Amino acid sequence: MVRRRSPGSTRRWDVADPIALAALAIDAAIGWPPRLYALVGHPVGGFARLIDACERRWNRPAFPHRRRRIAGVATTALVAGAGAGCALGATMMAELALDDRAWIAVALLAAPGLAQRSLDDHVRPVATALEAGDLEAARAAVGRIVGRDTAELDAAGVARAAIESLAESFCDGIAAPLFWLLALGLPGLWAYKGVNTADSMIGHREPRWRAFGWASARLDDVANFVPARIGGAILCLAGGGGWAVMRRDARRHASPNAGWTEAAMAGALGVRLAGPVAYDGAVANKPWIGSGRADLGSADIHRALRVYRRACLLLWVIAGGVALASA
């Protein structure tokens, strides 16, 4: 499965190595352990600190719109370049030190860019709290994974929010990083994570971010375009249906990409997601996605998690198939 290098040759990336499959397995098995997080944080935190420093320095209200947009382009390029550059350097060091076993080190460095276990670990407590009848705990749990107001959500609203986050994050937390890992190796994965982190922090439409976050939002749209559609198809396969709802409702979402996995999950479960939600006290009248019932509960979250886990296994199959086909 692993190709041997001839003397004097260099190999920056070889999809025949089972790097992607190993990274998925490592992430599923151990994720990013809490003790490690407490000790060193998470690699994405480095992107966040860099973006925050750039934003505070270059996105001042007194600066004109054009200057702030150019600064946002520079920030996005800096973050993506930092991710790709560090990953490329790490790959080269691993190859120099480990030669044909370098793929093991690269897989270990890729695993933190995936979020299979983390996403499962964050969504499951929402269902557990709802099952216990503890709505406040359920609101607190879902508030850790969504940006909307959660203080006034009823049980159904909490369940919908958890399932929507699960479906949307299947793309930018797993399918898209894996896509770029397979396409461009470790640099591709970490460049994507940099862009995606920038989009989540500054790629907003509010006046403060509109100019500065423009580049990160547009580049994130481009980076997720193919993975979102692949991710939607995989969720439909994992859920045994949902194709018609995905085709019909994917474009109802404000994002050009998030609607694909969200509509696929809604169709697979036979439920309605989205609808009116509140952000910072203001209600946004989002259209409904799906045509089933909207009165969801903990059992529906568990159903969504089962679809999600099967979808992750399908990604394992794809990663393994790519390695075999390229060997």
MIVO-31280 format. One record per residue: x, y, z of N, C-alpha, C, O in turn. Coordinates in steps of 0.02 Angstrom, whole numbers, plus 50000, padded with zeros to 5 digits. Atoms other than C-alpha are relative to their C-alpha. Layout:
BEGIN
NODE     nX     nY     nZ    caX    caY    caZ     cX     cY     cZ     oX     oY     oZ
NODE      X      Y      Z      X      Y      Z      X      Y      Z      X      Y      Z
...
***
This chain:
BEGIN
NODE     nX     nY     nZ    caX    caY    caZ     cX     cY     cZ     oX     oY     oZ
NODE  50041  49940  50000  50000  50000  50000  50043  50063  50000  50023  50114  49974
NODE  49956  49943  49997  50146  50116  50032  50054  49992  49947  50088  49941  49944
NODE  49951  50003  50054  50257  50154  49883  50070  50014  50028  50080  50057  50071
NODE  49930  49988  49982  50444  50143  49904  50029  50055  49957  50014  50060  49898
NODE  49966  49948  50038  50550  50290  49854  50065  49972  49972  50100  49934  50005
NODE  49935  50017  50027  50695  50265  49739  50052  50046  50030  50036  50102  50050
NODE  49948  49957  49970  50863  50331  49802  50003  50068  49967  50002  50074  49905
NODE  49994  49932  50026  50876  50519  49785  49936  50032  49979  49935  50091  49961
NODE  50064  49971  50020  50692  50544  49747  49969  50038  50059  49988  50027  50117
NODE  50037  49965  49947  50577  50660  49844  49926  49986  49990  49903  49977  49933
NODE  50071  50014  50004  50395  50630  49885  49964  50043  50050  49964  50030  50110
NODE  50035  49954  49956  50294  50772  49954  49932  49972  50021  49907  49987  50076
NODE  50068  50025  49984  50128  50680  49948  49985  49941  49956  49999  49943  49896
NODE  50017  50060  50037  50068  50510  49895  49934  49973  50026  49931  49947  50082
NODE  50064  50023  49976  49885  50465  49904  49998  49924  50008  49951  49898  50037
NODE  49998  50072  49989  49935  50282  49897  50014  49983  50073  49996  49929  50097
NODE  49992  50010  49928  49989  50301  50078  49932  50008  50034  49892  50051  50014
NODE  50066  49997  49967  49841  50271  50195  49995  50056  50051  49968  50046  50105
NODE  49999  49944  49953  49862  50442  50275  49930  50021  50019  49914  50028  50079
NODE  50068  49976  49985  49681  50497  50260  49962  49950  50042  49928  49969  50090
NODE  50036  50052  49962  49612  50332  50323  50027  49996  50071  49988  49991  50119
NODE  49970  50002  49933  49734  50330  50468  49980  50062  50041  49966  50056  50100
NODE  50020  49939  49965  49692  50511  50512  49928  49995  50024  49913  50016  50080
NODE  50070  50010  49979  49506  50469  50516  49996  49953  50059  49958  49965  50106
NODE  50002  50048  49945  49540  50320  50628  50027  50030  50065  49999  50018  50118
NODE  49971  49968  49940  49649  50421  50748  49950  50049  50030  49940  50050  50090
NODE  50049  49952  49976  49519  50558  50759  49941  49966  50033  49918  49987  50087
NODE  50057  50036  49971  49378  50434  50790  50018  49967  50066  49977  49964  50111
NODE  49980  50037  49940  49477  50340  50921  50013  50046  50059  49991  50032  50115
NODE  49980  49959  49942  49547  50481  51027  49982  50074  49993  49982  50110  50043
NODE  50016  49929  50009  49496  50648  50950  50058  50044  50022  50116  50027  50011
NODE  49949  49955  49970  49588  50792  51034  49989  49997  50075  49946  50032  50101
NODE  50013  50013  49929  49603  50735  51215  49996  50064  50042  50035  50110  50031
NODE  50007  49940  49958  49546  50861  51347  50064  50021  50035  50078  50080  50042
NODE  49938  49983  49966  49712  50850  51439  50048  50035  49953  50084  50081  49972
NODE  49957  49968  50049  49805  50893  51280  49975  50070  49984  50015  50116  49976
NODE  50028  49933  50012  49686  51037  51248  50017  50048  50056  50035  50105  50045
NODE  49983  49958  49942  49715  51102  51424  50073  50019  50000  50092  50073  50024
NODE  49927  49989  49998  49903  51087  51400  50023  50048  49945  50061  50094  49958
NODE  49975  49961  50057  49928  51162  51226  49946  50033  49958  49962  50066  49909
NODE  50052  49974  50043  49758  51212  51160  49990  49956  49939  50008  49897  49940
NODE  50013  50037  50063  49706  51159  50984  50033  50040  49944  50035  50102  49947
NODE  49969  49963  50055  49794  51202  50820  49956  50055  49971  49981  50108  49952
NODE  50044  49948  50026  49640  51298  50763  50003  50063  50043  49991  50118  50019
NODE  49993  49943  49956  49666  51410  50914  50056  50047  49977  50053  50107  49988
NODE  49947  49958  50028  49827  51471  50832  49975  50044  49944  49993  50103  49940
NODE  50032  49960  50053  49728  51526  50680  49958  50056  50031  49960  50113  50009
NODE  50045  49951  49969  49604  51614  50794  50039  50058  50029  50019  50116  50022
NODE  49959  49945  49971  49740  51712  50884  50030  50044  49945  50033  50105  49953
NODE  49972  49961  50055  49819  51765  50719  49947  50044  49969  49959  50102  49954
NODE  50055  49962  50029  49652  51819  50647  49979  50057  50046  49968  50113  50023
NODE  50020  49948  49952  49607  51914  50805  50051  50057  50001  50032  50116  50004
NODE  49949  49948  50000  49774  52006  50804  49996  50043  49937  50001  50104  49941
NODE  50007  49962  50063  49752  52056  50621  49938  50043  50002  49939  50101  49979
NODE  50063  49963  49999  49573  52109  50650  50006  50062  50044  49982  50116  50026
NODE  49994  49943  49955  49616  52221  50797  50046  50054  49970  50035  50114  49983
NODE  49953  49952  50028  49758  52303  50701  49975  50031  49935  49985  50091  49924
NODE  50015  49978  50069  49685  52317  50526  49926  50014  49986  49909  50039  49932
NODE  50071  49991  50014  49496  52325  50545  49970  50054  50045  49918  50044  50077
NODE  50024  49945  49958  49474  52491  50633  49944  50038  49965  49948  50050  49905
NODE  50057  49965  50029  49310  52584  50606  50019  50063  49960  49985  50081  49912
NODE  49979  49939  50034  49404  52740  50552  50030  49987  49931  50034  50033  49890
NODE  49970  50016  50064  49484  52650  50405  49947  49998  49945  49891  49975  49958
NODE  50049  50004  50055  49397  52667  50235  49985  49928  49980  50024  49882  49993
NODE  50024  50066  50020  49301  52521  50162  50052  49963  49958  50065  49904  49971
NODE  49952  50034  50044  49430  52483  50027  50061  49976  50038  50086  49921  50026
NODE  49941  50020  49961  49574  52479  50150  49984  49939  50043  50025  49894  50049
NODE  50019  50057  49957  49480  52361  50265  49990  49937  49958  50006  49882  49981
NODE  50008  50059  50043  49437  52245  50119  50068  49972  49981  50079  49912  49982
NODE  49932  50023  50018  49619  52238  50063  50034  49967  50060  50068  49917  50053
NODE  49972  50030  49939  49671  52205  50243  49970  49931  50013  50005  49886  50037
NODE  50032  50065  49991  49544  52063  50250  50027  49948  49952  50036  49890  49970
NODE  49969  50045  50049  49616  51987  50091  50069  49978  50026  50086  49919  50023
NODE  49934  50016  49973  49790  51997  50169  49996  49953  50059  50036  49907  50065
NODE  50008  50043  49942  49729  51918  50330  49983  49929  49980  50011  49881  50006
NODE  50019  50066  50024  49646  51774  50239  50059  49964  49968  50070  49905  49979
NODE  49941  50030  50033  49801  51745  50133  50053  49980  50052  50085  49928  50046
NODE  49950  50014  49947  49912  51753  50288  49981  49937  50038  50024  49895  50051
NODE  50022  50058  49961  49808  51626  50383  50005  49936  49959  50031  49885  49983
NODE  49995  50059  50043  49794  51505  50236  50073  49982  49987  50091  49924  49988
NODE  49929  50012  50013  49978  51526  50197  50036  49972  50061  50079  49928  50054
NODE  49969  50026  49939  50027  51496  50378  49983  49927  50010  50025  49887  50028
NODE  50020  50070  49993  49926  51336  50383  50035  49955  49951  50060  49902  49969
NODE  49968  50040  50051  49994  51272  50219  50075  49996  50011  50105  49942  50004
NODE  49928  49999  49991  50173  51325  50257  50023  49957  50057  50071  49918  50051
NODE  49981  50042  49942  50181  51246  50429  49989  49926  49984  50030  49884  50003
NODE  50013  50070  50017  50102  51086  50362  50051  49973  49950  50074  49916  49957
NODE  49949  50022  50047  50223  51078  50216  50067  49989  50035  50101  49940  50022
NODE  49938  50009  49963  50371  51104  50332  49999  49938  50042  50048  49901  50046
NODE  50006  50060  49958  50307  50968  50449  50004  49937  49957  50034  49888  49978
NODE  49997  50057  50045  50283  50849  50302  50072  49986  49978  50094  49928  49978
NODE  49931  50008  50022  50460  50879  50240  50044  49973  50057  50087  49930  50046
NODE  49961  50024  49943  50533  50854  50414  49985  49926  50014  50030  49888  50030
NODE  50019  50069  49989  50435  50692  50434  50032  49954  49949  50055  49899  49965
NODE  49970  50041  50052  50500  50628  50267  50075  49992  50010  50103  49939  49999
NODE  49928  50003  49988  50679  50671  50312  50016  49954  50059  50065  49917  50057
NODE  49986  50039  49940  50667  50588  50482  49977  49928  49995  50008  49883  50023
NODE  50032  50066  49998  50557  50438  50444  49997  49965  49933  49979  49906  49930
NODE  50000  50029  50067  50570  50408  50256  49932  49968  49985  49881  50003  49987
NODE  50063  50031  50021  50437  50281  50205  49949  49992  50056  49892  49974  50043
NODE  50047  50001  49944  50359  50284  50378  49973  50070  50016  49937  50079  50065
NODE  50021  49932  49988  50329  50471  50365  49924  50008  50000  49897  50052  50032
NODE  50073  49994  50005  50146  50441  50323  49967  49994  50068  49912  50021  50079
NODE  50029  50007  49933  50116  50391  50505  49999  50067  50036  49949  50086  50066
NODE  49996  49934  49969  50176  50559  50568  49952  50049  49967  49920  50089  50001
NODE  50045  49955  50036  50078  50650  50433  49927  49986  50020  49887  50033  50027
NODE  50068  50017  49978  49920  50556  50483  49985  50028  50069  49930  50053  50081
NODE  50008  49972  49933  49946  50608  50664  49990  50076  49997  49952  50104  50036
NODE  50006  49927  50007  49964  50790  50607  49935  50019  49964  49911  50075  49972
NODE  50063  49986  50035  49808  50777  50498  49940  49990  50045  49889  50025  50037
NODE  50058  50018  49959  49694  50701  50630  49967  50059  50036  49906  50062  50039
NODE  50032  49944  49966  49668  50864  50729  49959  50045  49953  49918  50085  49977
NODE  50039  49960  50048  49598  50943  50569  49933  49970  49985  49893  50000  49948
NODE  50065  50034  50009  49452  50820  50572  49961  50004  50065  49991  50015  50118
NODE  50040  49988  49940  49308  50828  50694  49946  49947  50010  49893  49963  50037
NODE  50051  50052  49992  49215  50661  50691  49981  49992  50074  49922  49999  50092
NODE  50014  50014  49929  49232  50625  50877  49975  50063  50036  49928  50059  50076
NODE  50019  49939  49966  49219  50805  50933  49927  50018  49987  49891  50037  50033
NODE  50069  49983  50018  49057  50834  50841  49951  49953  50035  49900  49976  50061
NODE  50042  50049  49965  48980  50674  50910  49998  50016  50074  49944  50015  50105
NODE  49996  49985  49928  49040  50720  51085  49961  50063  50020  49938  50068  50076
NODE  50035  49938  49984  48959  50892  51074  49924  49995  49988  49886  50029  50022
NODE  50072  50005  50016  48791  50840  51000  49965  49951  50047  49908  49963  50067
NODE  50031  50051  49958  48758  50686  51107  49975  50027  50067  49920  50008  50087
NODE  50026  49973  49936  48743  50784  51272  49935  50039  49993  49897  50043  50042
NODE  50063  49965  50009  48601  50885  51198  49943  49951  50005  49893  49964  50038
NODE  50051  50051  49996  48500  50727  51174  49993  49973  50070  49938  49960  50094
NODE  50001  50026  49932  48548  50664  51346  49962  50047  50047  49922  50024  50088
NODE  50034  49952  49957  48488  50824  51429  49925  50002  49985  49884  50007  50031
NODE  50072  50001  50018  48323  50821  51333  49966  49938  50028  49910  49941  50051
NODE  50029  50062  49973  48295  50641  51384  49988  50004  50075  49940  49976  50101
NODE  50007  49992  49927  48320  50690  51565  49949  50054  50018  49934  50064  50077
NODE  50048  49947  49987  48193  50831  51546  50031  50064  50024  49997  50107  50051
NODE  49963  49941  49977  48326  50961  51585  50010  50048  49942  50061  50047  49908
NODE  49998  49955  50057  48288  51096  51458  50056  50051  50006  50087  50068  49956
NODE  49946  49951  49991  48412  51220  51533  50067  49970  49982  50108  50002  49949
NODE  49937  50033  50017  48554  51095  51518  50004  49988  49925  50058  49994  49895
NODE  50001  50011  50072  48500  51055  51340  50015  50066  49963  50052  50066  49914
NODE  49986  49935  50031  48500  51241  51296  50074  50018  50007  50105  50043  49959
NODE  49929  49985  49989  48674  51261  51372  50043  49957  49954  50092  49981  49926
NODE  49960  50045  50042  48739  51109  51277  49996  50020  49926  50047  50021  49892
NODE  50006  49981  50071  48670  51165  51109  50031  50069  49988  50054  50084  49933
NODE  49969  49934  50006  48732  51342  51143  50074  49998  49987  50104  50046  49963
NODE  49928  50007  50012  48909  51276  51134  50016  49984  49926  50074  49988  49906
NODE  49987  50020  50069  48887  51223  50952  49963  50042  49949  49971  50031  49889
NODE  50037  49959  50047  48771  51353  50875  50010  50074  50017  50028  50091  50073
NODE  49991  49928  49989  48777  51542  50854  49935  50036  50016  49937  50094  50034
NODE  50064  49968  49988  48591  51577  50877  49987  50009  50074  50023  49982  50116
NODE  50021  49993  49930  48506  51633  51037  49966  49935  50022  49925  49907  49986
NODE  50027  50064  49976  48463  51480  51141  49958  50006  50064  49925  49958  50083
NODE  50032  49993  49935  48391  51551  51302  49925  49988  49998  49896  49966  50048
NODE  50072  50007  50004  48212  51547  51239  49978  49940  49958  49918  49932  49945
NODE  50018  50058  50041  48217  51388  51135  49960  49949  50040  49976  49934  50097
NODE  50034  50056  49969  48090  51254  51174  50037  49935  49982  50088  49937  49947
NODE  49965  50063  50011  48138  51070  51169  50007  49985  49926  50059  49961  49904
NODE  49997  50013  50072  48095  51055  50984  50052  50045  49966  50089  50023  49922
NODE  49950  49954  50028  48199  51209  50943  50071  49980  50016  50115  49986  49975
NODE  49934  50025  49981  48346  51139  51039  50019  49940  49956  50075  49936  49931
NODE  49986  50060  50040  48333  50973  50946  50015  50019  49928  50062  49992  49898
NODE  49987  49979  50069  48322  51059  50777  50069  50033  49994  50106  50020  49947
NODE  49935  49966  50002  48472  51168  50817  50057  49950  50002  50107  49958  49966
NODE  49947  50051  49995  48576  51016  50866  50008  49962  49935  50064  49949  49913
NODE  49997  50039  50062  48531  50920  50709  50026  50043  49942  50065  50019  49901
NODE  49974  49955  50052  48562  51071  50597  50075  50009  50006  50110  50007  49955
NODE  49929  49992  49990  48733  51098  50674  50038  49936  49981  50091  49940  49950
NODE  49970  50064  50018  48774  50913  50655  50006  49993  49925  50059  49974  49899
NODE  50000  50007  50073  48726  50915  50471  50048  50049  49967  50086  50030  49923
NODE  49957  49949  50031  48814  51078  50429  50074  49986  50015  50117  49994  49972
NODE  49930  50012  49980  48972  51032  50525  50027  49936  49969  50088  49927  49967
NODE  49975  50058  50035  48982  50865  50435  50040  50021  49939  50088  49987  49920
NODE  49962  49975  50057  49041  50967  50287  50064  50034  50022  50118  50010  50006
NODE  49939  49961  49986  49161  51095  50359  50043  49970  50055  50100  49991  50064
NODE  49959  50032  49949  49218  50984  50503  50032  49935  49979  50082  49914  50008
NODE  49975  50067  50018  49247  50820  50412  50007  49992  49924  50062  49981  49899
NODE  49997  50013  50072  49202  50806  50227  50048  50047  49964  50087  50024  49923
NODE  49957  49953  50034  49290  50965  50171  50074  49993  50019  50116  49991  49975
NODE  49929  50012  49984  49452  50941  50271  50027  49936  49968  50083  49935  49945
NODE  49978  50062  50031  49460  50762  50208  50009  50008  49925  50058  49983  49897
NODE  49994  49987  50072  49430  50819  50029  50066  50034  49984  50101  50013  49938
NODE  49939  49963  50014  49575  50942  50038  50062  49961  50021  50116  49971  49993
NODE  49944  50044  49982  49685  50815  50126  50015  49952  49942  50073  49942  49924
NODE  49991  50045  50056  49657  50693  49983  50024  50037  49938  50063  50009  49899
NODE  49982  49963  50061  49676  50829  49851  50070  50030  50003  50107  50027  49954
NODE  49938  49961  49995  49825  50928  49916  50044  49981  50059  50092  50017  50075
NODE  49959  50022  49944  49894  50833  50064  49990  50042  50062  49942  50080  50068
NODE  50005  49965  49936  49925  50901  50237  49996  50077  49991  49958  50109  50026
NODE  50007  49928  50011  49953  51080  50171  49930  50020  49979  49905  50072  50000
NODE  50068  49984  50021  49783  51075  50087  49951  49999  50057  49908  50043  50062
NODE  50045  50004  49942  49695  51020  50246  50007  50061  50044  49957  50091  50063
NODE  49991  49946  49952  49774  51153  50356  49990  50069  49970  49973  50116  50005
NODE  50020  49937  50032  49754  51292  50228  49925  50008  50003  49899  50062  50016
NODE  50073  49998  49995  49569  51247  50223  49978  50018  50070  49934  50060  50079
NODE  50020  49985  49931  49557  51249  50413  50012  50073  50017  49974  50103  50055
NODE  49988  49929  49988  49635  51422  50415  49946  50043  49970  49921  50089  50002
NODE  50052  49961  50034  49511  51490  50288  49933  49991  50036  49897  50040  50046
NODE  50064  50014  49967  49364  51406  50375  49996  50034  50068  49943  50059  50087
NODE  49998  49964  49936  49417  51477  50544  49990  50075  49990  49954  50107  50028
NODE  50008  49929  50015  49431  51650  50468  49927  50016  49983  49900  50066  50006
NODE  50069  49988  50018  49258  51635  50393  49955  49999  50062  49909  50040  50068
NODE  50042  50004  49940  49183  51582  50560  50009  50060  50046  49964  50078  50084
NODE  49987  49944  49956  49264  51730  50648  49983  50068  49970  49958  50112  50005
NODE  50008  49933  50030  49254  51874  50524  49958  50001  49937  49944  50055  49911
NODE  50037  50001  50063  49154  51816  50373  49927  50013  50008  49885  49974  49984
NODE  50070  49984  49985  48994  51899  50430  49977  50062  49961  50017  50099  49933
NODE  50029  49945  50040  48876  52026  50350  49989  50063  50041  49972  50115  50012
NODE  50009  49940  49960  48866  52146  50496  50050  50053  49980  50103  50037  49954
NODE  49956  49945  50023  48943  52318  50463  50073  49993  50022  50118  50009  49985
NODE  49931  50006  49976  49095  52281  50570  50042  49953  49956  50102  49963  49948
NODE  49962  50052  50034  49143  52130  50465  49993  50002  49924  50031  49968  49889
NODE  50018  50007  50071  49070  52162  50292  50059  50009  49953  50067  49970  49906
NODE  49942  49989  50044  49228  52231  50213  50058  49955  50019  50087  49922  49975
NODE  49942  50038  49978  49360  52146  50318  49992  49925  49990  50040  49890  49975
NODE  50011  50072  50005  49280  51974  50311  49979  49976  49931  49966  49917  49921
NODE  50023  50018  50067  49232  51978  50127  50042  49944  49970  50014  49896  49943
NODE  49956  50049  50033  49384  51878  50066  49993  49932  50032  49990  49882  49996
NODE  50004  50065  49967  49371  51742  50197  49933  49966  49985  49930  49905  49975
NODE  50065  50029  50016  49185  51718  50164  49997  49974  49929  49971  49919  49917
NODE  50001  50023  50070  49207  51707  49975  50045  49940  49989  50026  49893  49954
NODE  49955  50057  50010  49357  51591  49985  49973  49938  50034  49982  49882  50009
NODE  50030  50058  49966  49268  51479  50110  49943  49971  49957  49935  49910  49954
NODE  50052  50024  50046  49121  51469  49988  50030  49957  49945  50004  49904  49929
NODE  49967  50037  50054  49240  51412  49851  50027  49934  50026  50019  49882  49995
NODE  49968  50060  49973  49331  51288  49963  49950  49947  50019  49966  49887  50019
NODE  50051  50048  49979  49168  51207  50020  49953  49979  49944  49910  49936  49954
NODE  50049  50011  50053  49079  51204  49852  49994  49925  49983  49939  49897  49985
NODE  50002  50072  50018  49126  51026  49800  49988  49956  50062  49945  49912  50060
NODE  50012  50042  49941  49139  50950  49976  49929  50001  50026  49904  49950  50049
NODE  50068  49996  49975  48966  51013  50023  49953  49955  49961  49910  49922  49989
NODE  50043  50041  50042  48885  50925  49877  50017  49925  50008  49972  49883  50007
NODE  49981  50069  49985  48984  50767  49908  49973  49980  50068  49945  49925  50076
NODE  50025  50014  49933  48938  50777  50092  49925  49988  50000  49901  49943  50035
NODE  50072  50010  50004  48754  50795  50050  49983  49932  49972  49938  49898  49997
NODE  50013  50065  50031  48759  50642  49938  50016  49943  50049  49980  49894  50052
NODE  49981  50052  49951  48848  50541  50073  49948  49994  50055  49932  49939  50076
NODE  50052  50003  49949  48718  50588  50203  49937  49967  49973  49903  49929  50009
NODE  50058  50034  50030  48580  50533  50084  50012  49925  49996  49967  49886  50011
NODE  49983  50072  50003  48669  50367  50057  49997  49970  50070  49970  49915  50079
NODE  49999  50026  49932  48695  50346  50244  49930  49996  50030  49916  49952  50070
NODE  50067  49998  49973  48514  50391  50282  49949  49961  49960  49891  49956  49980
NODE  50047  50039  50041  48437  50285  50145  49948  50042  49965  49893  50018  49951
NODE  50047  49957  50035  48353  50433  50060  50015  50073  50012  50068  50090  50039
NODE  49992  49928  49991  48330  50620  50059  50022  50036  49937  50033  50096  49939
NODE  49975  49969  50061  48385  50650  49880  49954  50055  49974  49977  50109  49955
NODE  50047  49951  50028  48227  50741  49826  49999  50063  50042  49999  50118  50014
NODE  49999  49941  49956  48228  50856  49978  50065  50039  49991  50065  50100  49989
NODE  49936  49966  50009  48413  50893  49953  49999  50041  49936  50019  50100  49936
NODE  50002  49963  50064  48387  50942  49771  49952  50059  50003  49966  50112  49974
NODE  50051  49947  49998  48233  51045  49811  50018  50057  50047  50007  50115  50032
NODE  49994  49951  49946  48286  51133  49971  50071  50025  50013  50080  50071  50053
NODE  49931  49981  49984  48476  51148  49969  50011  50075  49990  50048  50106  50028
NODE  49988  49930  50016  48468  51322  49893  49956  50047  50041  49960  50108  50032
NODE  50039  49957  49955  48345  51386  50024  50043  50029  50055  50025  50079  50086
NODE  49955  49976  49948  48490  51408  50144  50036  50063  49976  50050  50070  49916
NODE  49964  49938  50018  48577  51578  50148  50070  49985  49974  50096  50022  49932
NODE  49934  50020  50024  48743  51489  50122  49994  49960  49935  49947  49920  49929
NODE  50004  50039  50062  48779  51420  49948  50020  49927  50010  50013  49886  49965
NODE  49976  50068  49987  48849  51263  50030  49966  49964  50058  49952  49905  50053
NODE  50025  50033  49940  48777  51230  50203  49933  49966  49989  49917  49916  50021
NODE  50066  50029  50012  48605  51193  50133  50001  49929  49973  49953  49893  49981
NODE  49998  50067  50029  48663  51035  50045  50000  49946  50053  49961  49899  50049
NODE  49999  50051  49948  48706  50936  50200  49940  50007  50047  49915  49957  50073
NODE  50058  49990  49957  48565  51014  50301  49937  49972  49968  49897  49939  50001
NODE  50058  50026  50035  48435  50973  50170  50004  49924  49993  49953  49889  49998
NODE  49992  50073  50004  48507  50798  50149  49980  49967  50066  49946  49916  50066
NODE  50017  50028  49935  48491  50766  50336  49925  50006  50013  49894  49958  50037
NODE  50073  49992  49991  48313  50837  50341  49963  49948  49958  49914  49919  49983
NODE  50033  50049  50042  48264  50726  50195  50009  49929  50025  49963  49889  50023
NODE  49987  50068  49975  48347  50571  50267  49959  49984  50062  49938  49927  50071
NODE  50038  50010  49938  48258  50595  50434  49925  50010  49990  49886  49988  50032
NODE  50070  49985  50011  48093  50652  50359  49974  50054  50047  49918  50049  50072
NODE  50018  49947  49954  48090  50811  50465  50010  50068  49967  50035  50073  49911
NODE  49986  49931  50021  48092  51000  50447  50053  50031  50045  50051  50023  50106
NODE  49948  49965  49964  48244  51101  50496  49998  50073  49981  49960  50094  49937
NODE  49994  49928  50012  48289  51286  50498  49936  50035  50024  49914  50023  50080
NODE  50056  49960  49977  48139  51404  50504  50023  50061  50038  50083  50072  50043
NODE  49981  49938  49965  48135  51566  50606  50045  49986  50060  50032  49943  50101
NODE  49954  50005  49943  48281  51586  50727  50021  50070  50020  50015  50117  49981
NODE  49980  49934  49974  48346  51728  50835  50075  50004  50008  50107  49957  50032
NODE  49929  49985  49991  48520  51804  50831  50005  50068  50033  49980  50118  50007
NODE  49991  49937  49963  48565  51937  50960  49934  50037  50009  49931  50098  50004
NODE  50064  49971  49985  48383  51965  50998  49957  50015  49939  49898  50033  49947
NODE  50038  49986  50061  48329  51988  50816  49981  49935  49966  50024  49892  49955
NODE  50024  50061  50032  48223  51855  50732  50014  50001  49925  49997  50050  49891
NODE  49988  50008  50072  48280  51796  50561  49951  49948  49974  49950  49891  49997
NODE  50051  50045  50026  48139  51720  50461  50029  49956  49945  50016  49967  49885
NODE  49971  50047  50048  48236  51580  50378  49946  49953  49973  49900  49934  50010
NODE  50048  50048  50026  48139  51466  50262  50011  49931  50030  50066  49914  50050
NODE  49994  50068  49977  48102  51290  50317  50036  49957  49948  50030  49968  49888
NODE  49967  50049  50043  48208  51150  50247  49973  49931  50018  49976  49911  50076
NODE  50033  50063  49987  48121  50983  50229  49925  50009  50003  49901  50065  50006
NODE  50074  49995  50002  47936  50942  50229  49967  49955  50052  49907  49945  50049
NODE  50029  50043  49948  47913  50828  50380  49980  50040  50061  49967  50100  50057
NODE  50020  49966  49938  47870  50869  50560  50058  50042  50026  50116  50028  50012
NODE  49950  49955  49970  47961  51007  50654  50005  49992  50075  50049  50020  50107
NODE  50001  50010  49928  47917  50950  50831  50047  49943  50017  50026  49886  50027
NODE  49949  50052  49992  48080  50857  50860  50020  49993  50073  50005  50035  50115
NODE  49978  50013  49931  48155  50781  51016  50064  49960  50001  50100  49955  49951
NODE  49936  50036  49991  48298  50678  51084  50006  49940  49954  50061  49925  49930
NODE  49997  50058  50044  48252  50525  50982  50022  50019  49930  50057  49981  49896
NODE  49980  49977  50066  48273  50626  50823  50075  50017  49998  50108  50007  49947
NODE  49928  49987  49998  48446  50684  50878  50039  49934  49996  50089  49930  49960
NODE  49967  50064  50003  48494  50503  50906  49996  49970  49929  50044  49940  49905
NODE  50005  50024  50070  48428  50458  50733  50050  50037  49955  50082  50007  49913
NODE  49953  49961  50039  48530  50599  50659  50072  49978  50013  50112  49975  49967
NODE  49933  50023  49984  48685  50539  50750  50015  49933  49967  50072  49921  49947
NODE  49988  50064  50034  48662  50365  50678  50014  50010  49926  50057  49978  49897
NODE  49986  49984  50070  48652  50437  50502  50070  50030  49994  50107  50012  49948
NODE  49934  49968  50001  48804  50544  50540  50057  49948  50006  50106  49952  49969
NODE  49947  50050  49991  48906  50395  50601  50008  49956  49938  50063  49939  49919
NODE  49995  50040  50062  48863  50293  50447  50032  50041  49944  50071  50014  49904
NODE  49969  49957  50050  48911  50441  50339  50075  50004  50011  50114  50004  49962
NODE  49928  49999  49986  49080  50450  50427  50032  49936  49977  50088  49937  49950
NODE  49973  50064  50023  49106  50266  50391  50006  49998  49924  50053  49969  49898
NODE  49995  49997  50073  49070  50298  50208  50061  50041  49979  50093  50026  49929
NODE  49939  49962  50014  49208  50429  50211  50062  49957  50010  50111  49963  49974
NODE  49945  50047  49990  49323  50295  50281  50008  49956  49938  50064  49944  49915
NODE  49998  50043  50059  49278  50185  50133  50030  50039  49941  50070  50012  49904
NODE  49974  49960  50054  49314  50326  50012  50076  50011  50008  50113  50004  49960
NODE  49929  49989  49987  49482  50364  50094  50040  49937  49986  50094  49940  49956
NODE  49966  50063  50014  49530  50181  50088  50001  49983  49926  50050  49957  49900
NODE  50004  50013  50072  49472  50165  49908  50049  50042  49961  50079  50017  49913
NODE  49952  49956  50034  49577  50314  49854  50071  49973  50007  50109  49972  49959
NODE  49933  50027  49989  49731  50237  49933  50011  49936  49959  50065  49927  49929
NODE  49993  50062  50039  49699  50068  49852  50005  50013  49926  50045  49982  49890
NODE  50001  49985  50072  49661  50141  49682  50065  50033  49977  50084  50026  49919
NODE  49939  49964  50019  49821  50244  49685  50063  49958  50013  50118  49978  49994
NODE  49941  50041  49982  49935  50103  49748  50033  49970  49937  50083  49935  49943
***
